[in-house]
């Protein structure tokens, strides 16, 4: 696996990295293991103070971190800056709340005292994707740092510079050596690390294909795993929607991060009475984007992350059209040198169409017409995925009633998907299992250790 930094805006490769050697891998495993043992006796207050220092270091190096992310995977510089600030807030959140989250739980039992301790497991292997180079890492790092689980990071092969910058920022903050160990690995090396007895668990964010492979290796060695995988998220519009709010939210729900988010709304499910107007509004919004240099503030749509990503998305759109889908807007070549994909709207996608149940990772929206609320819910749930969803309604109670019927890990009402440290992130079905962020994410990799003390009198 080649780790290369290629700017998708101008196709220029500006760095290349060698894979980790067996000696480097062994050193990292031992360093993580040694640190985990030391942390067992450490005061949680020290790690809390250090995580606050990491948050401050992220803020002070915001532009440097944002620029390398934009150069490597192409996202708008403003989105990169927002990502850094979110990650600083995540660090502060777990630094402030870890002590409360990790308090022993007292159990009611007869003739005894019973408590459940939350204890660290040990080093964690984290396999993270390119679309949010810092955020994906911080989601797993911050809670596990406070638990006392060092993290061995295998980042995506197209953002190696971002991975190195993250590790450097943590080092600059004074984090103990071994807290986060960045390694450039091939697939065989990943499997070997998961199998190593010093590694206790594995977290992956990525495709369902990658998730199945990692889960298979983890399962073979009885290692706990969490998987945050793809999505085909539904955006449900109800008859009583506030249309002004709807047209503010809907375009960004698809185009944010150039549509390269597993949680992005991909299937817009609209009642017949609003369908034509909604389609016109989405076309107008898609027409208004400005493609260009993601480092410039006036650019509103960045290129896709790589040539490979663009070719895959184009193949999916071509297959959709060949199978009967209508191009309501877009799907034209873009006269720019980078990996730009024209925002595209597909209609008339039937369940027989190959893309009906696929994840389209880019600025391609599918819009569906439905004739009843029941049909909308059924269509939303007709998917192998179950990550996120959006319900738009002028009546929050009505929206909540619909949301409870959606088979997904997350539903946002009158708001596109958003991430906050206190909100659990995760899905069901082929979107994976387990949760990150919030108290649930902090307890993903702890030993819930029962201490039962019988009365002796």
C-alpha positions in Angstrom: 0.0 0.0 0.0 1.5 3.3 -1.1 1.1 6.3 1.2 1.1 9.3 -1.0 0.0 12.9 -0.6 -1.7 14.0 -3.8 -3.5 17.3 -4.0 -6.9 16.5 -5.7 -7.3 20.2 -6.8 -4.2 20.1 -9.1 -3.3 16.4 -9.1 0.2 17.2 -7.8 1.9 14.6 -5.6 3.9 16.4 -2.9 5.0 13.7 -0.6 5.4 9.9 -0.3 6.0 7.7 2.7 7.4 4.2 3.3 5.5 1.5 5.1 6.5 0.8 8.7 9.1 -1.9 9.1 8.6 -4.9 11.4 11.1 -3.4 13.8 9.0 -0.1 13.9 5.8 -2.1 14.5 7.3 -4.1 17.3 8.6 -1.0 19.0 5.2 0.7 18.7 3.4 -2.4 20.2 5.8 -2.5 23.1 5.6 1.2 23.7 1.8 1.1 23.8 1.8 -1.9 26.0 4.3 -0.3 28.5 2.3 2.9 28.6 -1.0 1.1 29.2 0.6 -0.6 32.3 1.8 2.7 33.6 -1.6 4.3 33.1 -3.3 1.7 35.3 -1.8 3.5 38.3 -1.9 7.1 37.0 -4.2 9.8 38.4 -7.0 10.5 35.9 -6.4 14.2 36.7 -3.1 14.2 34.9 -4.6 12.8 31.7 -7.4 15.3 31.9 -4.9 18.2 32.1 -3.0 16.8 29.2 -6.1 16.4 27.0 -6.9 20.0 27.6 -3.4 20.9 26.5 -3.9 18.8 23.3 -7.1 20.8 22.7 -5.3 24.1 23.1 -2.5 22.9 20.8 -5.1 22.0 18.2 -6.5 25.6 18.4 -3.0 27.2 18.2 -2.1 25.0 15.2 -5.5 25.3 13.5 -4.4 26.7 10.2 -1.4 24.3 9.8 -3.7 21.3 10.5 -6.4 22.6 8.3 -4.1 23.3 5.4 -2.6 19.8 5.3 -6.1 18.2 5.3 -7.2 20.4 2.5 -4.1 19.8 0.4 -4.4 16.0 0.9 -8.1 15.3 0.5 -9.4 18.5 -1.0 -12.0 19.7 1.4 -12.9 23.4 1.7 -10.4 25.2 3.9 -13.3 26.6 6.0 -14.6 23.0 6.6 -11.1 21.9 7.6 -10.9 24.8 10.1 -14.3 23.8 11.5 -13.1 20.2 11.8 -10.1 21.3 13.9 -12.2 23.4 16.2 -14.7 20.5 16.7 -11.9 18.2 17.6 -10.5 20.6 20.2 -14.0 20.7 21.7 -14.1 16.9 21.7 -10.8 16.8 23.6 -12.1 19.3 26.2 -15.4 17.4 26.6 -13.8 14.1 27.5 -11.2 15.8 29.7 -14.1 17.4 31.6 -16.5 14.4 31.7 -14.3 11.3 32.0 -14.2 11.2 35.8 -18.0 11.2 35.9 -18.4 8.7 33.1 -15.9 6.3 34.7 -17.4 6.3 38.2 -18.1 2.8 39.5 -21.7 1.7 39.2 -23.4 0.4 42.3 -25.7 -2.5 41.9 -28.6 -3.4 44.1 -28.2 -7.0 45.3 -29.1 -9.1 48.4 -26.7 -9.6 51.3 -23.7 -8.1 49.6 -22.1 -5.1 48.1 -21.7 -5.1 44.3 -20.1 -2.5 42.1 -19.0 -2.4 38.5 -15.7 -0.8 37.8 -14.8 0.7 34.4 -11.2 -0.3 33.7 -9.0 0.1 30.7 -8.5 -2.8 28.3 -5.1 -1.8 26.9 -3.8 -0.7 23.4 -6.5 -0.2 20.7 -5.9 -0.5 17.0 -7.7 2.3 15.1 -8.2 2.1 11.3 -9.5 5.5 10.1 -10.7 7.0 6.7 -9.7 10.0 4.8 -12.9 12.1 4.6 -12.5 13.7 8.1 -8.8 13.1 8.7 -8.6 14.6 12.2 -12.2 14.1 13.4 -12.2 10.4 12.8 -9.0 10.0 14.9 -10.2 12.3 17.7 -13.4 10.3 18.1 -11.5 7.3 19.1 -8.4 8.9 20.7 -10.0 11.3 23.2 -12.2 8.9 25.1 -9.6 6.1 25.1 -6.8 8.5 26.2 -8.9 9.2 29.3 -9.8 5.5 29.8 -6.1 4.6 29.6 -6.1 2.8 26.3 -3.2 3.9 24.0 -4.1 4.1 20.3 -2.2 2.6 17.4 -3.3 4.5 14.3 -3.5 3.2 10.8 -4.8 6.2 8.8 -6.0 6.2 5.2 -3.2 6.0 2.5 -4.1 9.3 0.9 -3.8 11.4 4.1 -0.4 10.4 5.5 0.7 14.0 6.0 -2.5 14.6 8.1 -1.7 11.6 10.2 1.8 12.8 10.9 0.6 16.3 11.7 -1.9 14.9 14.2 0.8 12.9 16.0 3.1 15.9 16.0 0.4 18.1 17.6 -0.1 15.6 20.3 3.7 15.4 20.8 3.9 19.2 20.9 1.3 19.3 23.7 3.4 16.9 25.7 1.3 13.8 25.5 3.2 10.7 26.8 5.0 8.7 24.2 2.8 5.9 23.0 -0.5 7.8 23.5 -1.0 7.8 19.7 1.3 5.8 17.5 0.9 6.5 13.8 2.0 3.7 11.5 1.9 3.4 7.7 0.7 -0.2 7.3 -0.3 -2.6 4.6 -3.3 -4.9 5.0 -1.2 -7.9 6.1 0.5 -5.7 8.8 -2.9 -4.6 10.0 -4.0 -8.2 10.5 -0.7 -9.0 12.3 -1.2 -6.1 14.7 -4.8 -7.0 15.5 -3.7 -10.6 16.2 -0.9 -9.5 18.6 -1.7 -10.3 22.2 -0.8 -6.8 23.3 -3.6 -5.3 21.3 -7.0 -5.6 23.0 -9.5 -4.2 20.6 -10.0 -2.6 17.2 -12.0 0.3 15.9 -12.6 1.0 12.2 -14.4 3.7 10.4 -14.7 3.0 6.6 -16.5 0.9 4.1 -18.7 -2.1 4.9 -16.2 -4.2 2.9 -13.3 -3.1 5.0 -15.4 -3.5 8.1 -16.2 -7.1 7.3 -12.5 -7.9 6.8 -11.4 -6.2 10.1 -14.3 -7.8 12.0 -13.3 -11.2 10.7 -9.7 -10.8 11.9 -10.8 -9.4 15.2 -13.3 -12.2 15.7 -10.8 -14.8 14.9 -8.6 -13.5 17.8 -11.6 -12.8 20.1 -10.9 -9.0 20.1 -13.7 -6.6 20.7 -14.4 -4.3 17.8 -16.5 -1.3 16.8 -17.4 -0.6 13.2 -18.6 2.8 11.8 -19.4 2.0 8.2 -21.3 3.4 5.2 -24.6 5.0 4.9 -27.4 5.6 2.4 -29.2 8.1 4.6 -32.8 9.1 4.0 -33.9 12.7 4.2 -37.7 12.6 4.8 -39.9 15.6 4.0 -43.3 15.6 5.7 -46.4 17.5 4.4 -46.3 20.0 7.2 -42.7 21.1 6.6 -41.5 24.6 7.1 -40.5 25.2 3.4 -38.2 28.1 4.1 -36.2 25.9 6.6 -36.3 23.0 4.2 -34.6 24.8 1.4 -32.0 26.1 3.8 -31.1 22.7 5.1 -31.5 20.3 2.1 -28.7 21.4 -0.2 -26.0 21.4 2.5 -27.2 18.1 3.8 -26.0 16.6 0.5 -23.1 18.9 -0.5 -21.2 19.4 2.7 -17.7 17.9 2.5 -18.4 17.5 -1.3 -20.9 14.8 -0.3 -18.1 12.6 1.0 -19.7 11.7 4.4 -21.2 8.4 5.4 -23.9 10.5 7.2 -24.7 12.8 4.4 -28.3 12.8 3.2 -28.3 10.8 0.0 -32.0 9.8 -0.6 -34.5 12.7 -0.5 -38.0 11.4 0.1 -40.6 14.0 -0.8 -44.4 14.0 -0.8 -46.1 14.3 -4.1 -47.6 17.7 -3.2 -44.1 19.2 -2.7 -42.0 17.1 -5.2 -41.9 19.4 -8.2 -41.1 22.5 -6.1 -38.5 20.6 -4.1 -36.8 19.4 -7.2 -36.6 22.9 -8.7 -35.2 24.3 -5.5 -32.5 21.6 -5.4 -31.6 22.2 -9.0 -31.2 25.9 -8.3 -29.0 25.2 -5.3 -26.8 22.8 -7.2 -26.5 25.2 -10.1 -25.3 27.9 -7.7 -22.2 26.1 -6.4 -18.8 27.5 -7.2 -16.2 24.9 -7.9 -12.5 25.9 -7.6 -9.5 26.1 -5.3 -10.6 24.7 -1.9 -8.1 27.1 -0.3 -10.1 30.1 -1.5 -13.0 31.3 0.6 -15.2 31.9 -2.4 -15.1 28.3 -3.4 -18.3 26.4 -2.3 -17.7 22.9 -3.7 -14.3 21.2 -3.5 -13.0 18.4 -5.6 -13.4 14.8 -4.6 -10.6 13.3 -2.6 -8.9 11.3 -5.4 -9.0 10.2 -9.0 -10.1 6.7 -7.7 -13.1 8.3 -5.8 -14.2 10.2 -8.9 -14.0 7.2 -11.2 -16.0 5.1 -8.8 -18.7 7.7 -8.4 -18.9 8.2 -12.2 -19.2 4.5 -12.7 -22.1 4.3 -10.3 -23.9 7.2 -11.9 -23.4 5.7 -15.3 -24.9 2.4 -14.1 -27.8 4.2 -12.6 -28.6 6.0 -15.8 -28.2 2.8 -17.9 -30.7 1.1 -15.6 -33.4 3.8 -16.1 -32.6 6.6 -13.7 -33.2 10.2 -15.0 -30.5 12.9 -14.7 -32.5 15.9 -13.5 -29.4 18.0 -13.2 -25.6 17.6 -13.6 -23.5 14.6 -14.7 -21.5 16.7 -17.1 -17.7 17.0 -17.3 -16.1 19.8 -15.3 -13.5 21.9 -17.1 -11.0 22.0 -14.2 -7.8 19.9 -13.8 -8.6 18.4 -10.4 -11.0 15.7 -9.3 -14.2 17.7 -9.6 -17.6 16.1 -10.0 -20.5 18.2 -11.1 -23.3 18.2 -8.6 -25.9 15.7 -9.9 -29.5 14.9 -9.2 -31.0 11.6 -10.1 -34.7 10.8 -10.2 -36.8 7.7 -11.1 -34.4 5.4 -9.3 -36.3 2.1 -8.8 -35.5 -0.7 -6.4 -34.2 -2.7 -9.3 -31.6 0.0 -10.1 -28.1 -1.1 -8.9 -27.5 2.2 -7.1 -30.8 2.0 -5.2 -29.1 0.4 -2.2 -25.5 1.7 -2.7 -23.7 4.5 -1.1 -22.9 7.3 -3.5 -19.9 9.1 -2.0 -20.0 12.5 -3.6 -22.3 15.3 -4.6 -25.0 13.1 -6.1 -28.6 13.3 -4.7 -31.4 10.9 -5.4 -34.9 12.4 -5.1 -37.9 10.1 -4.6 -41.6 10.9 -4.9 -44.0 9.3 -2.3 -47.7 9.5 -1.8 -48.1 8.9 1.9 -46.1 9.1 5.1 -46.2 5.3 5.4 -44.6 5.0 2.0 -41.9 7.4 3.0 -41.1 5.4 6.1 -41.1 2.2 4.2 -38.8 3.6 1.5 -36.4 5.1 4.2 -36.1 1.7 5.8 -35.6 -0.1 2.5 -31.8 -0.2 2.7 -29.0 -2.4 3.8 -27.7 0.6 5.7 -28.9 2.2 8.9 -26.6 5.0 9.9 -28.4 8.4 10.0 -31.5 10.1 8.7 -33.2 13.5 8.7 -36.9 14.3 9.2 -38.2 17.7 8.2 -41.5 18.8 9.7 -43.2 22.0 11.1 -44.4 19.9 14.0 -41.6 18.5 16.1 -43.9 15.9 17.8 -45.0 14.7 14.4 -41.4 14.4 13.3 -40.4 12.5 16.5 -43.3 10.0 15.8 -41.9 9.4 12.3 -38.3 9.3 13.6 -39.0 6.5 16.0 -40.0 4.3 13.0 -36.8 4.8 11.1 -34.3 1.9 11.4 -31.1 3.9 11.9 -28.6 4.7 14.6 -29.2 8.5 14.4 -32.1 10.8 13.3 -31.9 14.5 13.2 -35.1 16.6 13.1 -35.2 19.9 11.1 -31.4 19.8 11.0 -28.8 18.2 8.8 -26.5 15.6 10.4 -24.3 17.3 12.9 -21.6 16.1 15.4 -21.2 17.2 19.0 -19.0 15.6 21.6 -22.1 14.6 23.7 -24.0 13.0 20.9 -23.4 9.2 20.3 -22.3 8.3 16.7 -23.1 5.0 15.1 -25.4 2.8 13.1 -27.1 -0.5 12.7 -27.4 -3.1 9.9 -24.5 -2.8 7.3 -23.6 0.6 8.8 -21.8 -1.2 11.6 -22.1 -1.5 15.4 -20.9 0.2 18.5 -20.9 3.9 19.3 -18.3 6.7 19.4 -18.4 10.0 21.2 -20.6 10.7 24.3 -20.6 8.5 27.4 -21.4 5.5 25.2 -18.3 6.0 23.2 -16.1 6.3 26.3 -17.4 3.0 27.6 -16.9 1.1 24.2 -13.5 -0.3 25.3 -13.6 -0.7 29.0 -13.6 -3.8 31.2 -16.8 -3.6 33.2 -15.3 -5.4 36.2 -17.8 -6.7 38.8 -16.7 -6.6 42.4 -19.0 -8.6 44.6 -18.4 -8.4 48.4 -20.5 -10.8 50.5 -21.6 -9.8 53.9 -19.7 -11.8 56.6 -21.8 -11.1 59.7 
